[in-house]
Amino acid sequence: MQERDRALRLGIPLYGSDPSLFYLGGKSGGRQVFEKAGASYPIGLEDLRSMDEVRAAITEMRSRKPSMRKAMVKLNDGISGEGNALIDLEGLPSPTDMAHATALEERIQSMVYEASSVNFEIFSRGMEAMGGIVEERIEGRDFLSPSVQMRISPLGEVEILSTHDQLLGGPSGGSFLGSKFPADPGYGPLIASEAAKIGERLAELGALGRFAVDFVVVRGDNDQWESYAIEINLRLGGTTHPFQILQFLTEGRFYPEDGVFRAPSGKEKFYVASDHLESTFYRAFSPNDLFDICIRHGLHFEQAKQTGVLLHMLPTVGENGRFGVVAVGDTPQEAEEFYERIQAVVHEEAKRACTPPPLPKP
């Protein structure tokens, strides 16, 4: 809000959405956009303001779809999976059964929180303060969670920038840890097409700048991929900077119709990226130490080949034992190999650095 007001006073254009539209990036606002855009998204209810409304919403959802096995409760402004909780619904009595309310309450009281610091009381207060949604936890064969990155120009034009497969972790598998680029070609064009609908709707509402849409995909009974939009990130996100790094290093571009990124040489490029390479052992390193390890093991990015590892977030390594990496290859397998090797060699060097040498023999 302050940034917008200052830009208006100075007469300087701000390439981003007006704060009045930020609700579109919340869980409830996102579901409303999905509906108006005609995109596929999970069954659920939004604009909930208490755990009593959550209980009523789950009861209604089970009446509409008795086969639903799990539900996700999400706070509107949760980030990177925090603010999410998973409820197991399997084996519950029918919503028309008198025992349903008691059985459901037991499941809600024992729901699994994505953030380890959260309990029922904290989550309930969050629901009352910011509101939230309940929706079906999509399950199925080959479950994956890709995303599509886009931007809306000042002229209202929607551009697809990239697709990613997200690397997720946490108790319910909802915490963002990193990404693989591009998304699998089996469903990359599908999610790009669905995201384009959502982008057009956001443009109609006046959104501007970079944003991303998260999906889940599963294989249906006919072995075809099915996609479900689950969240809008109306901001720069964890997939923004790795992609910009690749663009800067290669001067290439993404071709959404094919789902591939090509350098000027015509070679396709792939990467695996993470901001979460961390261990207490890594506190033994300075940024220069990590550069040295990368070079000694032949993993550094070589401009001639346009492959290798680029390190970032290095100032945090000495204090938090954490840094980021973008591992670029000419094939998905090569990118994965660079990513696995840098993790292995850094961990091995860290253990060696933290192991006291043996005392000299008398």
N, C-alpha and C positions, 0 to 999 in steps of 0.2 A: 504494500500500500504506500509506504513512504517513498519507495523507489519510483512508483508511478507518479506520485504527486510532485516529486522533485523534477522528473523528466518533463512534466507539463509546465512547471514554472520556468524551466530553462529552455523550453521549446526544442528539446532533443527527442527524436523518435525513440521509442523503446520497443525492441523486437521481442514481444512477449504478450501473453494474454492479460487483459485487465483483471485485477484481483476479484472483481465482481463475478468472474467466470470460474474461479478456482473450485467451486463446488462440483464442476463437471469432472474434475480429477479425483473426487471422492468416490467411495463405493456406491452410494445411492445415486449420485449424479451420473456416474458411469452407466449404471443399469438403465437409467432413463434415456441416455443417449443411444445405447444399444437398441432399445425398443424402437425409438423413432427412426433409427438408421436402417432397420430391418435386418440387423445382424443376429446371428445365432448366439444365445447366451443361456446360462443355466436357469432352471426354474428357481424362483425365490421371491422374496419380498424385501422392499427397501424402506427407507425413512423410518426405521424403528428407533424408539427413544428409551426403552427400558427392557429389562430381562423378562418382564411380564409380556411385553409385545413380542419378544423373541419366542417365548413358549407358545403364544397364540399363532405366530407365523409358522412354526414347525408343525403344529397340529394341522393347520390349513394345507401346508405343502404335502403332508403325508396323506391327507384326504384326497388330494389331487393326484398324487403319485405314490401309492402304497409300497412300491418296490424300492423306494429310495433308501439307501443303506447308510449314508453319512451326510452330514450337513456342515457347512462352514459358516461360522458367525464372524463377521468382520466389522471392525470399527471404521467409520467413514474415512478417517485421516491416518490410518495405519500405513507404515512405510516398510518396504522390503519384507513383508510377511508378518512383521510385528503388529499386534492389534488383531491377529487372527486366532480363532480357536476352533477345534475340530470336535464334533459330537457324533458318537457312534449311535445309529438308530436301528441297527440290525436286531431283530428279535423282539422289538417292542410290540405291545398289544395294539390292536386296531384303535384309531382315534375315537371310535364309537364305544370302545370298551371302558368301563368305569375305572379300570386299573391303569388306563393310559396316562393320566395326569401325574400320578405318583411315580410311575416307571420313567416317564420323560424327565421329571424333575431330578431323579437320581442320575440320569445320563448328563443332564446339563451341569449338575454339581461336579461331575467328574470329567468334564470336557478337557481336552489337551490344548494347552496354550503354546503358541509359537515362541513367545518370549519367556524364558525361564523365570524372570522376575515378576511375572504376572500371576495373580490368583483370582478367585471368583469375585472377591470384593473390589479389587482394583479394576477388573474388567467391567463389572457392573457400573462402577462410577464413570468409566470411559464411555460406556454406551449412553448413559444419561447426559454426559457432557457434550459428546460430538455426534451421537447417533450412529446407526450402522445398518447392516443388512444380514439376512440369512439366505443362503442359497445352497443348492445341492452340490455336494462334492462329487465332481465328475470322475467316474472310474471307468476303466476299460482296458482292453489289450493295447500294449505299447503306449501307455500314458506318457505324454511329454508336455512341456510348457514353453512354447516359443513366444516371441514377441516381434512386433513390427514397429520400426521407428519412422516417423514422418515429420513434415513441417508444413505449415500454412504460411504462404507469402502475404505481404501486405495487400496484394491484389485478390486474396482469397483462393489462390491456387494451391491444391494439395499435392505434395510430392512425397513419394515413398523413398526413404533413404536407405533402409536396410532391413534385413530380417535376422533374427538370432534364435538359437536354442539356448534357453536359460539353464545354468547350473544351479540347482536348488538343494537346500538342506534344511536342517531344523527338525523338530519333533513331528510336524505334519508335512514336511517337504515343501514349505512355503517361503523359506528365507532365501533371498537372492545371494548367491556366492560368486557368480561369474557367468560367462557366456561363450558359446561357440558361434562362429560366423562363417558362412550364412546358415540360415535354418535349413533343415533337410529338404532337398528338392521335391520329396514326395508330397509335402504339404506346404512348402514355402509359397507357391503361387496362390493356394487356397486362402491362407491367412492374409496375404497381401491384398487379395480381392475383398475380403471381409473388412480389413482395416481401412481400405479406401472408402467404403460406405460410411464408416464411423468418422473418418476425416472430413468427408463432405458435410456431414451433419454438424460437426464442430465448427467448420468454416461458416456455415449458415448462422450459427449462434454467435459468431464474432471472435472465435479463438484465433490465436496468432502465435507463430514461432514453432519451436520443436516440441514434440510430444511422442509418446509411445503407447501402444495398446498391447496388453498381455493376453495370451490365449492359453487354453489347454486343448490338446488334440488327442484323440483315441481312434483306433480302428473299429469301424462298425461291423455289423454282421456280414455285410457284403465285401469286407476287406478294404473298403474305401475309408480314407481319413475323414473324420468329423471334427469340426473346430467349434469352440465356444469362447467368446470374448468374456474376460473376467475383470479387467481393470484398465482404466486410462491413467497414465502418468502425464499430466499436463505440465511438463517441465523437462529439463535435462535429466537423464537417468544414468544408471550404471552401465548401460550399453553405449552411451554417447561418446565418452572419451576414447574407448578402444577403437571404435570405428573412425573417429577423427585422426587418431594416431596412424591407422592404416592408410587413410587418404593422404596424410602428410608425407608418409614414408614412401609411398608408391606413385602418387599422383594419378591413381586409378579412379574408377567409378563403379557404382552398383547398377546392375541392369535388372530391375524388378520383374520384367516379363519373363526372364530366364532364371531369376533367383541367384545370379552369380555376380562376383566382383572381378573385374579385369584390370590389370595394369596396362599402361600404354603399349607394352610389349605384346599384349594379347594373352598373357598368362593369367589364369585364374588364381586368386589369392584367398586363403582361408586363415582363420586364427582361432585360438583358444585364449580367453582372457579371464583374469580374476583380480579382485582387490583384496583377497582374503588368504594370501599365503602368509601364515602366521604360526609362530611358536615362541615360547619363552626363550628357547635357545637362540633365536635370531637377534635378541637384544645384544649379543656379543659383537654384532656387525655394525660397521659404519656404511654409508652409501658407497664409498670407495671400495670397501671390502667386497660388496656384492658385484660391483662392476668388474673387479679383478677376478672373482670366481667365474663370472659369466665368460670372460675372455679366455681364461686359462683352460676352460672346458670346451671352448669352441662353440659357444651357444649364442654369442652376441649377434645382433642384427647386422648382416652384411649388405651394404647398399647395392653391390654388384649383382648379387643373387636375389636381393629383396626377400630374404628369408632370415629367420632367427628370432631372438628374444629381445624385447625392449622392456626395461624395468621402469617402474614409476612409483609414486607415493613413498619415495625413499626417506624423506625426513622423519617418517614415523617408525622406522625400523629400530633405532636405538632405544626409543622409549617404550614402544608397544610391541615390538617383535613382529611387525606386520609390514608387508609391502605388496605392490601390485605387479602384474606381468601381462604382456601381450606377446603370445608366441605365434609367429607368422610362418606359414608354409605354402608350398605350391599345391599341396593336396591336404584333405582333412587329416589323413594319417600322419603326414609330416608335421603339421601344426600340433597334433596331439603328442607326438613324440618329443618335440621341443618342450612342450608344457610339462610332460612327465619328467623329462631329464633335468630341467632346471629345478623342479621341486626336489628331486632325489639328490642332486649334487649339493644344493644349498643346505639341505637337512644333514647330509653326511658331514659337510664342512663345519656346520654349527655344532654338531655333537663332538667333533674332534676339538674345536676351539674351546668347548666347555668342559672337556675332560682333562683334569690335571695330569701333567706328565709324571711318570714314575720317578721316585726319588733315586738319586744316584747310589749305586752300591758302594758300601765303604771299602 
